[in-house]
Amino acid sequence: MSTKQVTVHSFAQLKDYFEAQQEIHLPADAGIPQLIEVLRQQQPESSRLLDNCRLATTEEMIDQDYPLAHAAHIYFYPPSSGG
């Protein structure tokens, strides 16, 4: 089975659950929903934050339909408050 590697960047409260940057290996046909599920399986307590994160690449904000490429960098921004 062919795989792809994705670099996940976590910010704010997500760093309580994950390293600031980590490599994830996924099946070649996996998308954003499968990436989120892998993270959820690593740290089930992070589910609520993962469900509410905004996602981005190095160039743009994305949604869960974004085609996940090999060597992609995906940035997870949890909700925050403050000024």
C-alpha positions in Angstrom: 0.0 0.0 0.0 1.3 3.4 -0.9 1.5 6.1 1.8 2.1 9.8 2.1 3.7 11.8 4.8 2.1 15.0 6.1 3.6 17.5 8.6 1.1 18.7 11.2 1.7 22.0 13.0 -0.3 22.5 16.2 -0.9 25.8 17.9 -2.2 27.2 21.2 -4.2 24.6 23.3 -3.4 21.8 20.8 0.2 21.9 22.0 -1.2 20.5 25.3 -1.9 17.3 23.4 0.6 17.2 20.5 4.1 18.3 19.6 4.3 21.7 17.8 5.2 19.8 14.7 4.9 16.1 13.9 5.1 13.8 10.9 2.1 11.6 10.2 2.0 8.8 7.7 -1.3 8.1 6.0 -2.6 5.9 3.1 -2.1 7.6 -0.2 -5.8 8.2 -0.7 -6.3 9.7 2.7 -7.7 13.2 3.1 -8.2 15.7 5.9 -10.9 13.7 7.7 -8.5 10.7 8.0 -5.7 13.0 9.2 -8.0 14.3 11.9 -9.0 10.8 12.9 -5.4 9.8 13.3 -4.8 12.7 15.6 -8.0 11.9 17.5 -6.8 8.3 18.0 -3.5 9.6 19.3 -5.1 11.9 21.9 -8.8 11.3 22.3 -9.1 14.2 24.8 -8.2 16.6 22.0 -11.4 15.7 20.0 -13.3 18.8 20.9 -10.5 21.1 19.9 -9.9 19.2 16.7 -13.5 19.5 15.8 -13.3 23.3 16.0 -10.0 24.0 14.5 -9.4 26.1 11.4 -7.0 24.5 9.0 -4.4 26.0 6.7 -1.6 25.2 4.3 1.4 27.4 4.0 -0.6 29.4 1.4 -4.3 29.4 2.3 -7.0 28.5 4.7 -8.6 25.2 3.8 -11.5 23.0 4.7 -11.9 19.2 5.0 -12.4 18.8 1.3 -8.9 20.0 0.5 -6.9 17.4 -1.5 -4.1 16.3 0.9 -0.9 15.8 -1.0 2.3 14.0 0.0 4.7 16.2 2.0 1.9 18.7 2.8 2.2 21.0 5.8 -1.2 21.3 7.5 -1.6 23.9 10.3 -4.3 23.4 13.0 -5.5 26.6 14.7 -7.9 26.0 17.6 -10.4 28.6 18.6 -9.0 31.3 20.8 -10.2 34.4 22.6 -8.6 37.5 23.8 -7.5 40.7 22.2 
